[in-house]
Amino acid sequence: MDNKSSPYRTEYQFLYISPSSFKPMTQKIIFFTLLFCCVSFKSYGANETFPFVAEITENNVSVRAGQSINFEKICTLKKGDEVLVTDKQYSWYKIKLPQEAKSFVSEKYVVMKNDHEAEIVGDRVNVRAGAGIQYAVLGQLVVGSPVTILEKLDGWYRIKPVEESFGWISKEFVVFKSKDVKSYALAHEIVEQSSDEREKIEENPDGREETSKVEEPEKQVKVPRPVEESLSVSGILEQANETGSEYISYKLTMEGQSICYVKGLKPSLDRFLNYKVTLEGKKEENASSQYSYPVLVVSKIQIVL
């Protein structure tokens, strides 16, 4: 019996760790674990300083007009596409708009210079995600800003995305690629210049210099500068049951008092019901006379934490 038990005692002694040796080993484990966490955090944090160049990891990834799937989809990207990330809110990255993104401006703030080039004649003119004031704002243009017209719709122009306009993309489809923003911007400028040069070559394939008559300078005509007024208000978004020329389902209140009625995309507004929010939008002049309070057509909504 003693002979049988001897191997077990030997194995037990081999695996045994004395209390005196356990403490320093624990300290070493904790030290290396903390060191690993610090290095990992530092590496991740480096990627989260803005701006940076990122790469799309899947196909058919939606770029939206806001940081939620309830905002309008303005274009899709494919795996391997690069984007310039400028900010982050929640689990969404703010990016410079890709060239294929939908962008619209009201025709009343635009003066055409030729078939495709135009100029903005209003101050703080909103660039929107669709042809209507009910669509989200992607950015703003100041008077004199040049725009390229891609399409004309009923009272609106679809334009080539401008510099100060942005979209949003879920971070789960994006991976950090580089901090070399300068090279990214330069590469995109080269693409655009190459496209313009190709057009010039097609128009003048022989490379001959064009001559034109010297014309008298035109007298400058002052164009009145309309202003697209954008309002910002805060309060609790609540249900409303107001009927006028049309049914209104939402209102904004503060301390139990109604501030204004709210119009916008139902899926977006429903998510914020009974929360304190900040709304941006435009007052609907035609409707305000029919209701007890002003009517705000929402272009942007953000929860107040």
C-alpha angles and dihedrals in degrees: 000000000000090000092053094050095049097080091052091053090049092051091047092051090049093056096039117114115195120227090243092060095041096068099057091044090054091050091052092050092050092047095052092043091054091045091053092048092050092050092047092049092048092051092048093045091054089060092051097062110102141272107030139149115252135185128225113240101195140039124255094023112171123232108205137196092241144014096280139064087244092071121091119279107236100179144337130241131207133223112286096025115135125227134183110237115206105169146354134226120181106316095337131094122216111224140183107261115263115235092251093057119117114250128171139186130186113259092228090071095049134082117194118229096181138336095302109010123079143163133228114241100181132077119246093000112185122236106212139197093236144014098280142056090253090072124092121268115248097182144317136259129210127218113288095025112145118231134184115227116221101169141358121225133172102310093334140086124216106219139190107266111270129222099259098049126102144191135194133239132185111256092226089075096048133078128188113255112166148343089218096110093157093062091047092052092045092051091053092047090052091052092052094045091048090053091052091047091052090054091051091050091050091051093047107025094167092058093232117157113252120233125206137183119262105247132200111257111257120242111253113245116206110233117204111247112227117203122220100215116217120194129203122200135165132210145101115312109225140169117270132191102200123150126194125127084333138012117266118200103184141053137176119231137183122197090347095307122113115241103179145330117258132220125186146105108330098218090054096045095045090062091061100044113140092008128115107252143169114232128199122193149103129289112244102228097190094053100042094077091059097055138057092242136030118278116232120200103210122226098165135020129186131178117240110227 
